[in-house]
Amino acid sequence: MANDLPTDVKLHKKSGTLELVYSDELGNELSAEFLRVHSPSAEVRGHGRGQEVLQIGKRRVKILSLETVGNYAIKLAFDDGHDSGIYSWTYLKELCRGKENLWQHYLKKLMKAGASRDSLPADTQVLSFKPSPSK
């Protein structure tokens, strides 16, 4: 746990990144989108294995604020209204270490679901049609 505690946490609002600086390594930057889609909240993870909810349309999400939770975590508030994830220092370190693999896994899940990192504008109406079976 002591090695999981960063020496500095910096929210770069303009670039939309959270920088975590550790005494034993260079800083790590995690994008708002990455943090949002990997939120430890029940809304994202579900309440058990296999209940995860794929997060789509989060490319432009921003972190509005962060606050400490005791000595063990931070809580992030995002501009899409999500603010229930409590990111422990240990979990943040895991995200930093596995960032590339986690990101590729997320992109594959999106592709498999036919979903996108982009959201549609609020005034967009979508009608989906399935082709009728050929006879």
BELLIN-V928179 format. One record per residue. SS is DSSP state (@ for helix, = for strand, . for the rest). BURIAL is I if it has 16 or more other C-alpha atoms within 10 Angstrom, else O. D_CENTER is the distance of its C-alpha to the mean C-alpha in Angstrom with 1 decimal. Layout:
SS:BURIAL:D_CENTER, SS:BURIAL:D_CENTER
This chain:
.:O:22.0, @:O:24.0, @:O:22.6, @:I:19.0, .:I:19.7, .:I:19.0, .:O:22.0, =:O:20.0, =:I:16.7, =:O:16.7, =:I:14.6, =:O:15.7, .:O:15.4, .:O:17.4, .:O:15.3, .:I:11.9, =:I:11.2, =:I:11.3, =:I:14.2, =:I:15.2, =:I:18.8, =:I:20.5, .:O:24.3, .:O:24.6, =:O:22.5, =:O:21.4, =:I:18.4, =:I:14.9, =:I:12.6, =:I:8.9, =:I:7.9, @:I:6.4, @:I:5.0, @:I:3.8, @:I:2.8, @:I:2.4, @:I:2.9, .:I:3.6, .:I:5.0, .:I:8.6, .:I:10.2, @:O:12.9, @:I:11.8, @:I:9.1, @:I:11.0, .:O:14.3, .:O:17.4, .:O:18.2, .:O:18.0, .:O:17.8, .:O:16.5, .:O:12.8, .:O:11.8, .:O:10.5, .:I:8.3, .:O:10.4, .:O:11.4, .:I:8.3, .:I:9.9, .:O:11.5, .:I:9.4, .:I:10.5, =:I:10.3, =:I:13.7, =:O:14.5, =:I:14.0, =:O:16.6, =:O:17.8, =:O:18.3, .:O:21.6, .:O:21.7, .:O:18.9, =:I:15.6, =:I:13.8, =:I:12.5, =:I:10.3, =:I:11.4, =:I:9.9, .:O:12.6, .:O:11.9, .:O:13.2, .:I:10.4, .:I:11.5, .:I:12.1, .:I:9.6, =:I:11.8, =:I:10.5, =:I:13.8, @:I:15.2, @:I:15.6, @:O:12.1, @:I:11.0, @:I:13.9, @:O:13.0, @:I:9.7, @:I:12.1, @:O:14.7, .:O:13.0, @:I:10.8, @:O:13.1, @:O:13.7, @:I:10.3, @:O:9.6, @:O:13.1, @:O:12.7, @:I:9.9, @:O:12.3, @:O:15.2, @:O:13.9, @:I:13.5, @:O:16.9, @:O:18.5, @:O:17.5, .:O:18.9, .:O:15.8, .:I:14.3, .:I:11.4, .:O:14.0, .:O:15.0, .:O:18.7, .:O:20.6, .:O:21.4, .:O:25.1, .:O:24.6, .:O:26.4, .:O:25.7, .:O:28.4, .:O:27.8, .:O:30.8, .:O:31.5, .:O:34.5, .:O:37.6, .:O:38.9, .:O:41.6, .:O:45.0
